[in-house]
Amino acid sequence: MARMSRLKLPSWFPVDGYVLALLGAVCLGTLLPATGPASEVLGHVSTAAIAILFFLYGARLSTAEMLQGLAHWRLHVTVLAATFVLFPLLGLAGRFLVPHVLTPELYQGFLFLCLVPSTIQSSITFTSIARGNVPAAICAGSFSSIVGILVTPLLAALLLSGGAAGFSADSLLRIGLQLLAPFLAGQLLRRWVGGFVVRHKKVLGYFDRSSILLVVYAAFSLGMAQGIWNRISPLRLAALLGVEAVLLAVMLALTWYGSKKLGFGRADRVAIQFAGSKKSLAAGLPMASVLFGAHASLAVLPLMLFHQMQLMVCAVIARRRSEDPVPASTRVPPVAAPAPAGKIDK
């Protein structure tokens, strides 16, 4: 969602530059956590930053473009089903891995990962590289992000109610006030502030990046007070990576071959695969901060690992798809993708 540019790293470097910055925030929160009054101030600042972040999301998103995309409703329904039905079902199936493979705390984060919306910018980028239906990827990612603001907290309240997060009506109220209300305000005021956001998108992009880093630092700073690293062993982390690798492989296969069974053409299948198999770090981090509170550090760890994994795997798939022969009658003309949401979700 947020506009997150790559750090300038060599093209052969296998890790996304912004993920390195996120890991730096994790290390800083672990080694130099905020305590006492500083922790309280940090909590208020991160809360305000998240609200502003979602206001900017709403101000950037073009309602007209969203309405135009409704014509391809079958594709969007397919992506939404993959994101908010198939993913959560697989997340629930992971319950059988507790406690032998995943700890209860890691499973909570793994299940939350399965509930967050899809990405926007990376879906567009990979779809474009693979010569897929770029306009469909734009709309599918945007729809998922909007729906996720409401559906993700509801699914979390339903599926994680017995977990450490302690969901309640108060949790839903907080997500509404801190995320949904600013987003809707941005949409309502877009007519007046949209031009400003576009003109200053580079500067506001830095604010986006800084806000996400602040959320990560606050989460792991608070997590240190909970002793999170005493509850996670290297073996458990390795097990989590293995489980997430299986999850990603299953979703990539289901979206690709399932969309073929549904009668979609190659260009649409590419868009469905990339929009339906990924999860948004930019959307998930602020939501986890609001929903999980003191437990946010463990909740976002699986999402951060999955985010990097999906970037690396989908980059390889997109390059290979770009070499596929595409019949002239099925080619989709290239479209300059707008940047309503930026690049953290690459």
N, C-alpha and C positions, 0 to 999 in steps of 0.2 A: 504494500500500500504506500508506504512513505517513499520519497524519492531518495534512494540510496545509491550513490555512484560507487564504482569499484575503486579501491585504492590502486595506485599505480604499481603493479607487480608484473614481473616477467610473464609472458603469455604461457610459458610452460609450467608455471607454478600451480600446483594442483588445488590450492585452498583459496577460496574467495577472500579478498582483502578485508571486507567488512566483517567477516566471521572472525578474522584475527583480532580486529578491534573489539568484538564482542567477548572473545576469550580474554583479552586484556582487561576488560571491565570485570569479568569473573574473577580473575587473579587479584585485581585491585580490591574488590569487595571481600575477597578471602583474606588477603594479607593486611589490608588497612581498612577494616570495616568502620562505618560510622557508629558511634556509641553515644549514649546519653542525649543531651539536647541536640547535638548534631544529627542524630538519627531521626529525631522528631521533625526537625527542619527539613531533612532530606525527604521524609515521607510526604510533607505538604508540597514541596517543590515538584516531586515526581507526579503527584496527583494532578497538579495544575498543568504540568507538561503534557500528560496524557490527554487531558481535556482539550488543550489547544491543538494537539496532534489530530484528534478526531474531528475537530472543527475544520482544520485544513483539508482533511480527507473529503469532507462534505462540500467544501468550497471548490475543490478541484474537479469533482465529478460532474460531467455534463449530463443533465437529465434527458436532453434531447437525444443524445447518442444512445442512452439506455433504452429509450422508447423505440428507436429505430431497430435496435437489436432484437426486439421481441418477435420479429417475423420468423426467426429461426428458433422457435420455442422448443422443438424436440431436442435439439442439441443442448440447449441450456438446461432443460429438465434432466437430461442424461448426466451432465456435469454435476448438477446439484445432487442428484441421486448418488453419484460416486462419492461426493464430498461429505454429504450429511446422512447417508444411509449405509453404503458399503464400508466406508472407513470406520464409522462407529461400531458396526457389527463385527469387523475384524478386531477392533479394540476390545470389545466385550469378550471375544474368543480368547484374547490374551490373558483373561482372568485365570485360565487353567495353568498358566506358567508361574503363578504365585503359590508358594514362596520359593520353589526350587530353582527357578530361573530368574525371576524378577522379584524384588522386595515389594511389599505393599505400597511403599512410597513411590518407587520408580514406576510401578504399574499405574498409579494415579496420574503421573505425568505422561505416561505412554497413552493412556486413554484420553487425556485432555488433548494431546497431539492429534488424535483421530477426530476431534470435534471442531477444530478451528477451520476457518474458510480457506479456500484455495488462494493461490497467488495471482497477481495481475501481470506485472512487468515480465517476469520470467516466462509465464505462459505465452505472452506475446513474442518474446525474443526467440524462444525455442521453436515456436510454431512457424515463425518467419524463416528461421534457418532451415527447417525441415520442409519448407515450401507448402505449408498447410494453409488453412483458412484463418488468416490473421484477424479480420473483422469479428469473426465468431469468437476467437480467443479473447479479444478485447472485451466483448460483452459478457462472455461466460465468466471471466475472472472478476469483472465488476459486479455482476449479479451475485456471485458467490460471496464477495466481500460485504455487500450490503445485507444479504440474507444472514450472513454469519454474525453480524452485530446483534441480531435478535435471537437467532437459532442456537448459536454456540452457548450462550449462558443458559438457555432453556434446557438444552441437552445435558449440559454440565450439572444443572440442578437435578435433573432426572436420573442421570447415570452415576454421578459422583456423590450423591446425597449422603451415602454412608461412609464416605472417605474422609481424609484429613482436612479437606477444604472446608467442610462444615457449611454447605450451601443452605440458604434460607431465603425467605422473602426479602430480608434485608440485603442479601447479596444481589438479588435481581434488581432491587431498587437502586443500589449503588452502581450497577452496570448501566442502568438506564440513565441515571443522572450524570455519570462520568464519561460514558461513551456514546450512547444513543442520542441524548439531548444535544451535545455539542455537534455531532454529525448532522442532525436535522437542522440545527441552527446554521451550519455552514451551507447546507442545501438552500435554505430559505434566503440567506443573505448572499448567495452566489452572484446574483445579478449585480450587486454593488461591490463585492469584494473579490469576485472571480478574476477581474482584470489585474488587480494588485497582486494576487497570488501568482498569476502567470508571469507578470513582469519581474517578479522577485523570486522566481522558482528556485534559482540557484542558492540564494541566501536562505530561503525557507527549507531547502533541502538539507543544509547544514543543521538547521534546527531539528528536523526530523531525525537525522542520524544521532544527534546529541541526546535527543529525548529517549530514543531506544537504549542508547548506552547508559543513560541515567537510570532507566528502569531496571536494566540488568544489574548495575552496580548496587542499587537499592535492594533488589531481591536477594542477591548473594551476601550483601552486608548484613541484612536481617537474618539470612540463613545461617550465618556464622554463629549468631546468638543461639540458634537451634541445634548447633553441632552437626550440620548436614554431612560433612566429610567423614565424620566418625561412623556414619550409617551406610556408606557406599564404599565397597572394595573395588579394586581394579578388575577383578573377575566379574563382578556384577555389571560394571560398565561395559566390559567386553560382551557380556551376554545381551545387554540392552542393544548394543550396536548390531549384533547378529539378528535379534528379533526385528529391529527396524529395517534391516536389509531385506528380510523376508517380506515384511509388510510392503515395502516399496516395490519389490519384484511382483508381488501378487497384484497390486493395484495397477502397475504398468501393463501387466498381461490382461487383466479384466477390462480396462478401458480400451485397449487396442483391439482385442479379439471380440469383446462384447459389443463394441460399437459396429464392428463388421456384421455381426449377427443381427443387429438392429437395422441394417440396411444403409448405413452412412457410407459416403464415398471417402476416398483416401484423404482429401484435404480436411474434411470434417473429422475424420478419425484422428488425424494428427492433433487438431485443436482439442479434441476430447481427451486424448491421452495426456497431453501436457497440462491442461487445465484441471483434469479430474484426478491426477495422481500426486499432486503436490500440496503442501501446506504452507500457509503464510506466517513467517516469523514476525513480520511487522504487525500483523493483526493479533497474533497469539500472545506476544510478550505483554502488551498493555492489558489485555484481557486477563491473563494469568495474574498480573500484579493486583488487579482489582478483585478478582474472584478468590484467589488463594491467600492473599495477605502474607502472613509469616511463612507460609509453605510454598511461596512462589518460586523459590530457587530450585527446589526439586521438580516442580511442575514444568519449568521451562527447559530444564536440561535435556530431556528427550526431544523436545521440539528443536532446540539448537543443533543437536546432533543430526536429526533427520533433515533439517534444512540444508546443511552442507552436503549430506549424502545425495539428496535429490538434485542439487546443482551439478555435482560431478557426473552422476549417472545420466541425467537428462541431456547434459552437454554432449556426451558420447552418442546417445541415441539420436539427437538432432543432427549431428554431423553425418551419421550413417544414413538417416532418412533423406538428407539433402542429396545423396547420390542415387536415390531411387529414380528409375525412369517414370516420368509423369506424363501421361497422354495429354496432348494439347487441349482436348475438349474438357479436361477436368482441372486445368490449371486455374488457380485463383490469382488475379492480378495483385501485385504488391500494393499494400496500403501503408501510408505513413502512420504508424501507431502513435496516438496521442499519449501524453504522460500524465494521466489523471492520478497515478498512484506511485510513480517513481520506480526505483531500482533495487531496493533491498530484497525484493522477492525474486531476484534473478534465478 
